[in-house]
Amino acid sequence: MEELDFYEVNADYINHLAAAERRVPRVDYSAVGSHNKFLCGVVLSVAQHRYFAPISSFTIPQRTNLIIKNERGKAISCIRFAFMIPVPPEAATRKIIQNEPSPKYRRLLNWELQFCRRNAAAIYSRAHFVYHAVVEKHDPLISKNCCDFKALEAACAAYAPAP
């Protein structure tokens, strides 16, 4: 699998997915003056689908997330596998951390990315666990609180980017 990286996903594609699955997280936070949501990818490959998982400020441990910790072991964010989505190559753009204007935010992003790369095996394992728990309905609670991955895969296959 390719090295983990952070990506921004086209808002039109996110809206397309959200029409099929209400739990798809929005990515555009420009109206509230905050940073747009970005995703870590590729966390899972299933058939022709490449899954990306959102990075969130949520720091409560759950079976469907992986807590990202700083150098002192303090929880600073997490990867939310409950809301991972399949993303076609044309809908994703690698996030260029150096282009972020805030040095403090750049440091945070670099730390999060390095954490993800160091913990790639745990990320792949958790993504696989969550995906199969939902698709195979192993755990009703997980299935209830996660995106419907099969519905997202169908929506992804039907996506036609605007010309």
PEBEL-V118518 format. One record per pair of residues at least 6 apart in sequence whose ideal C-beta (glycine too) atoms are under 7 Angstrom apart, sorted by the first residue. I is the first residue (numbers start at 1). J is the second residue. D is the distance in whole Angstrom. If there is no record, write none. Layout:
i & j & d
I & J & D
I & J & D
This chain:
i & j & d
1 & 42 & 6
1 & 45 & 7
1 & 124 & 7
2 & 42 & 6
3 & 117 & 7
4 & 40 & 6
4 & 116 & 5
4 & 117 & 5
4 & 120 & 6
4 & 123 & 7
5 & 41 & 7
5 & 94 & 6
6 & 38 & 5
6 & 40 & 6
6 & 95 & 4
6 & 109 & 7
6 & 113 & 6
7 & 38 & 6
7 & 39 & 5
7 & 41 & 5
7 & 52 & 6
7 & 92 & 4
7 & 93 & 6
7 & 94 & 6
7 & 95 & 6
8 & 36 & 6
8 & 38 & 5
8 & 93 & 5
8 & 95 & 5
9 & 27 & 6
9 & 39 & 6
9 & 52 & 7
9 & 87 & 6
9 & 91 & 6
9 & 92 & 5
10 & 91 & 4
11 & 27 & 6
11 & 28 & 5
12 & 162 & 6
13 & 91 & 4
13 & 159 & 6
14 & 24 & 6
14 & 26 & 7
14 & 27 & 5
16 & 155 & 6
16 & 159 & 5
17 & 24 & 5
17 & 85 & 6
17 & 152 & 6
17 & 155 & 5
18 & 24 & 4
20 & 151 & 5
20 & 152 & 6
20 & 154 & 7
20 & 155 & 4
21 & 147 & 5
21 & 148 & 5
21 & 151 & 5
21 & 152 & 5
23 & 83 & 6
23 & 147 & 5
24 & 83 & 7
24 & 85 & 6
24 & 147 & 6
25 & 37 & 6
25 & 54 & 5
25 & 83 & 5
27 & 36 & 5
27 & 37 & 4
28 & 36 & 6
29 & 35 & 6
29 & 36 & 5
29 & 37 & 7
30 & 36 & 7
35 & 105 & 7
37 & 54 & 6
38 & 55 & 6
38 & 95 & 5
39 & 52 & 4
39 & 53 & 6
39 & 54 & 5
39 & 55 & 7
40 & 52 & 6
40 & 53 & 5
40 & 55 & 6
40 & 79 & 6
40 & 116 & 6
41 & 50 & 7
41 & 52 & 3
41 & 87 & 7
41 & 92 & 7
42 & 50 & 5
42 & 51 & 7
42 & 52 & 7
43 & 51 & 5
43 & 52 & 7
43 & 53 & 5
43 & 84 & 6
43 & 123 & 6
43 & 124 & 7
43 & 127 & 4
44 & 51 & 4
44 & 84 & 7
44 & 124 & 7
44 & 127 & 4
44 & 128 & 6
44 & 131 & 6
46 & 131 & 7
49 & 86 & 4
49 & 153 & 5
49 & 156 & 6
50 & 86 & 7
50 & 87 & 6
51 & 84 & 5
51 & 85 & 7
51 & 86 & 6
51 & 127 & 6
52 & 84 & 6
52 & 85 & 6
52 & 87 & 5
52 & 92 & 7
53 & 79 & 5
53 & 80 & 6
53 & 81 & 5
53 & 84 & 4
53 & 127 & 7
54 & 80 & 5
54 & 83 & 5
55 & 77 & 6
55 & 79 & 6
55 & 112 & 6
56 & 77 & 6
56 & 78 & 6
56 & 80 & 5
57 & 77 & 6
58 & 78 & 5
58 & 80 & 7
59 & 67 & 6
59 & 75 & 4
59 & 77 & 7
59 & 78 & 6
61 & 67 & 6
63 & 142 & 7
64 & 80 & 7
64 & 81 & 5
64 & 82 & 4
64 & 130 & 5
64 & 142 & 6
64 & 145 & 7
64 & 146 & 6
65 & 78 & 4
65 & 79 & 6
65 & 80 & 5
65 & 81 & 6
66 & 78 & 6
66 & 79 & 5
66 & 122 & 6
66 & 123 & 6
66 & 126 & 5
67 & 75 & 5
67 & 78 & 5
68 & 76 & 6
68 & 77 & 5
68 & 78 & 6
68 & 79 & 7
68 & 112 & 5
68 & 115 & 5
69 & 75 & 6
69 & 76 & 7
69 & 115 & 7
70 & 76 & 5
70 & 111 & 6
77 & 112 & 6
79 & 123 & 6
81 & 126 & 6
81 & 127 & 5
81 & 130 & 4
82 & 130 & 7
82 & 145 & 6
82 & 146 & 4
82 & 147 & 7
83 & 147 & 6
84 & 127 & 6
85 & 147 & 7
85 & 152 & 6
86 & 152 & 6
86 & 153 & 5
86 & 156 & 4
88 & 156 & 6
88 & 159 & 6
90 & 161 & 6
91 & 161 & 7
97 & 106 & 6
97 & 109 & 5
97 & 110 & 6
97 & 113 & 7
98 & 106 & 7
100 & 106 & 5
100 & 109 & 7
116 & 123 & 6
130 & 142 & 7
130 & 146 & 6
131 & 149 & 6
132 & 138 & 7
133 & 139 & 5
133 & 142 & 5
133 & 143 & 7
134 & 142 & 6
134 & 143 & 5
134 & 146 & 5
134 & 149 & 6
135 & 149 & 6
135 & 150 & 6
137 & 143 & 5
